[in-house]
Amino acid sequence: MSDSSIGMHEQDKSEREKFENELKTILKASDDAGILLRVIGSLAFQMHCPQYGYLQAAMGRAYTDIDFGAYSHQAKQISVLMTGMGYIENREVYIGSEGERAIFDKPGTGLHVDIFYEKLDFCHAIYWKDRLEVDSPTIPLTELLLEKMQIVEINEKDIIDTIMMLLEHPLGDVDKETINIKLAAQLCANDWGLWRTTTMNLDKVKQLAQHYTQLTPEQKEKVTSQVDDILTRLNDEPKPLAWRLRDRVGDRVKWYKEVDEV
């Protein structure tokens, strides 16, 4: 894993509520304005895990920002909305990313909003064309899982969020409170690199979950079972010739992009 201290520190209730309340305010304002924003990141996992969300605070997983997925055709509306709510946009980020990312900060509050247009593109690209309408107020669970699993140098915070999701939600072939493993398997079958990173990180989740004292033996067993079932589906999915040829090359050739932090 990379620096495990990122997003990992004690955070009191009032500080967590600051982020949660601001998120609700932004979502209401965006709904009123007819803007489609879907939550990603730590707060998305918190919203989608009412039973196991307490593990974030218990394990020292802190909120650091508010993240959204959106469609690029609403970028101008989103900029107007956020500046109207007292945020200042970092235009260099929007221009430098060629319209794929926007960052907003609210002075004097410590609130930072990150918006990703059309896709999340770090080590691998996770697209959400026609997928933001599938769930609300977050991106679908499958994309939330892949959001974490596509990070080659995965952080502890990502491991914790993934553990919560695996405890909270069943696996299946549909969306809506279900991790759509059919879709995840298809995406990994079309991209050897995404498959390689995802399976590598799922193994890490399974191994590291065993060391958390905050988890019961039954919860650790549940995480192991969920990971094993996902790995089976990803590995059993029929692979095209291009995937099989790339698999022969394996790790001898780099299969991911480096993450350049803004």
C-alpha positions in Angstrom: 0.0 0.0 0.0 1.0 3.6 -0.4 1.1 6.1 2.5 -1.5 4.6 4.8 -1.8 7.9 6.8 -3.7 9.5 3.9 -7.3 10.0 5.2 -6.4 8.1 8.4 -6.7 10.1 11.6 -9.1 10.6 14.5 -12.0 12.9 13.5 -14.5 14.0 16.1 -18.3 13.9 15.5 -18.6 17.7 14.8 -16.0 17.5 12.1 -17.6 14.6 10.4 -21.0 16.2 10.6 -19.6 19.3 8.9 -18.8 17.3 5.8 -22.1 15.3 6.0 -24.2 18.4 6.4 -22.4 20.2 3.6 -22.9 17.2 1.3 -26.6 17.3 2.0 -26.8 21.0 1.2 -25.0 20.6 -2.1 -27.1 17.6 -3.1 -30.4 19.6 -2.4 -29.1 22.6 -4.3 -28.1 20.5 -7.3 -31.5 18.7 -7.3 -33.3 22.0 -7.2 -31.2 23.2 -10.1 -31.7 20.1 -12.2 -28.1 19.1 -12.0 -27.1 15.5 -11.8 -24.4 15.0 -9.1 -23.6 11.6 -7.7 -21.4 11.1 -4.6 -18.2 9.1 -4.8 -15.4 8.6 -2.2 -15.7 8.1 1.6 -19.0 9.8 2.0 -20.6 7.7 -0.7 -19.6 4.5 1.2 -21.0 6.1 4.4 -24.3 6.8 2.7 -24.6 3.3 1.2 -23.6 1.5 4.4 -26.1 2.4 7.1 -25.4 -0.8 9.1 -21.6 -0.8 8.9 -20.8 2.9 8.3 -19.8 3.2 11.9 -16.6 1.3 11.0 -15.1 4.4 9.3 -14.9 6.3 12.6 -14.1 3.2 14.6 -11.1 2.5 12.4 -9.9 6.1 12.1 -11.0 6.6 8.5 -11.5 10.4 8.2 -13.4 12.5 5.7 -11.0 14.8 3.8 -13.2 16.2 1.0 -16.5 15.8 -0.8 -16.3 14.0 -4.2 -18.8 13.8 -7.0 -19.2 12.2 -10.4 -21.0 14.3 -13.0 -21.6 14.7 -16.8 -19.4 17.2 -18.6 -22.4 18.9 -20.4 -23.4 20.3 -17.0 -19.9 21.6 -16.1 -20.9 25.2 -16.5 -24.0 24.8 -14.4 -22.0 23.1 -11.7 -19.5 25.9 -11.7 -22.3 28.5 -11.3 -23.9 26.4 -8.5 -20.7 26.0 -6.5 -19.5 29.6 -6.8 -23.0 30.7 -5.8 -22.6 28.6 -2.6 -19.4 30.4 -1.7 -16.8 28.1 -3.3 -13.9 29.3 -5.3 -13.0 27.2 -8.3 -9.4 26.3 -9.2 -9.7 26.9 -13.0 -6.2 25.6 -13.6 -7.3 22.1 -12.7 -10.3 22.3 -15.0 -8.2 23.6 -17.9 -5.3 21.3 -17.2 -7.5 18.2 -17.1 -9.2 19.3 -20.4 -12.5 19.5 -18.6 -12.4 16.1 -16.9 -12.0 17.5 -13.3 -13.0 20.5 -11.3 -11.9 21.5 -7.8 -13.7 23.9 -5.5 -12.7 25.2 -2.1 -14.8 27.2 0.5 -12.5 29.7 2.2 -12.2 29.5 6.0 -14.1 26.2 6.3 -11.7 23.4 5.3 -14.2 22.2 2.8 -12.9 20.9 -0.5 -15.1 19.6 -3.4 -13.7 17.5 -6.2 -15.8 16.8 -9.3 -15.0 14.2 -11.9 -16.6 14.5 -15.3 -17.6 11.4 -17.3 -15.1 9.1 -15.5 -12.7 8.6 -12.7 -9.3 8.2 -14.3 -6.3 7.4 -12.1 -4.5 4.1 -12.5 -7.4 2.9 -14.7 -10.4 4.6 -16.1 -13.8 3.9 -14.6 -16.4 5.4 -16.9 -20.0 6.2 -15.9 -21.7 7.0 -19.2 -25.4 6.3 -18.7 -24.7 5.0 -15.2 -25.3 8.0 -13.0 -29.0 7.6 -13.5 -28.9 4.1 -12.1 -28.4 5.0 -8.4 -28.9 8.0 -6.2 -27.4 9.9 -4.4 -24.2 8.0 -5.2 -22.7 6.3 -8.2 -23.7 2.6 -8.4 -22.1 0.1 -6.1 -20.1 -1.6 -8.8 -18.4 1.6 -9.8 -17.8 2.4 -6.1 -16.0 -0.9 -5.7 -13.9 -0.4 -8.8 -13.2 3.2 -7.7 -11.2 1.6 -4.9 -9.9 -1.5 -6.6 -8.3 0.4 -9.5 -5.7 2.1 -7.3 -2.4 0.2 -7.7 -0.9 1.6 -4.5 -4.0 1.3 -2.5 -4.4 3.2 0.8 -5.8 1.9 4.1 -8.8 4.2 3.8 -9.7 2.4 0.6 -9.4 -1.0 2.3 -11.7 0.2 5.1 -14.3 1.5 2.7 -14.3 -1.7 0.7 -14.7 -3.9 3.8 -17.7 -1.9 4.8 -19.3 -2.4 1.4 -18.6 -6.1 1.3 -20.2 -6.5 4.8 -23.2 -4.4 3.8 -24.2 -5.6 0.4 -24.9 -8.8 -1.4 -23.3 -9.8 -4.8 -25.5 -10.3 -7.8 -26.2 -9.5 -11.5 -28.2 -6.3 -10.9 -27.8 -2.9 -9.4 -29.8 -1.2 -6.5 -28.2 -2.1 -3.2 -26.4 -5.0 -4.9 -22.8 -5.2 -6.1 -23.3 -6.0 -9.8 -20.5 -8.5 -10.2 -21.8 -9.4 -13.7 -20.9 -5.9 -14.8 -17.6 -5.9 -12.9 -16.6 -9.2 -14.6 -17.4 -7.8 -18.0 -15.4 -4.7 -17.5 -12.4 -6.7 -16.2 -12.7 -9.1 -19.2 -12.4 -6.1 -21.5 -9.3 -4.7 -19.8 -6.5 -7.0 -18.6 -4.9 -4.2 -16.6 -8.1 -3.4 -14.7 -8.5 -7.2 -14.0 -4.9 -7.4 -12.7 -5.2 -4.5 -10.3 -8.7 -5.4 -9.1 -7.8 -9.0 -8.3 -4.5 -7.9 -6.7 -6.3 -5.5 -4.4 -9.2 -7.8 -3.6 -6.5 -10.2 -2.2 -5.2 -7.4 -0.1 -8.6 -6.6 1.3 -9.1 -10.2 2.3 -5.7 -10.5 4.0 -5.8 -7.1 5.8 -9.3 -7.5 7.0 -8.1 -10.3 9.3 -5.9 -7.9 11.3 -8.6 -5.4 12.3 -9.6 -5.8 15.9 -12.8 -3.8 15.2 -14.1 -6.7 13.2 -15.7 -9.8 14.7 -14.6 -13.3 13.5 -17.9 -13.6 11.7 -17.3 -10.3 9.9 -13.8 -11.3 8.8 -15.3 -14.6 7.5 -17.9 -12.6 5.6 -15.3 -10.4 3.9 -13.3 -13.5 2.9 -16.3 -15.2 1.5 -17.4 -12.1 -0.5 -13.9 -11.6 -1.9 -13.5 -15.2 -2.9 -16.9 -15.1 -4.7 -15.9 -11.9 -6.6 -12.6 -13.4 -7.6 -14.3 -16.5 -8.9 -16.7 -14.4 -11.0 -13.9 -12.2 -12.4 -11.7 -15.1 -13.2 -14.4 -17.3 -14.7 -15.8 -14.6 -17.1 -14.9 -15.6 -20.7 -12.0 -13.5 -22.0 -11.4 -12.3 -25.6 -8.3 -13.1 -27.5 -6.7 -9.7 -26.8 -7.1 -10.2 -23.1 -5.5 -13.7 -23.3 -2.6 -12.4 -25.3 -2.0 -9.6 -22.8 -2.2 -12.1 -20.0 0.8 -14.0 -21.5 2.9 -10.9 -21.1 1.8 -10.5 -17.5 3.6 -8.1 -15.1 6.6 -7.9 -17.4 5.0 -4.8 -19.0 3.5 -2.0 -16.9 -0.3 -2.3 -17.0 -1.4 0.9 -15.2 -1.0 4.7 -15.2 0.8 6.5 -12.4 -1.4 8.7 -10.2 -0.5 12.4 -10.5 -1.9 14.2 -7.5 -3.2 17.7 -8.0 
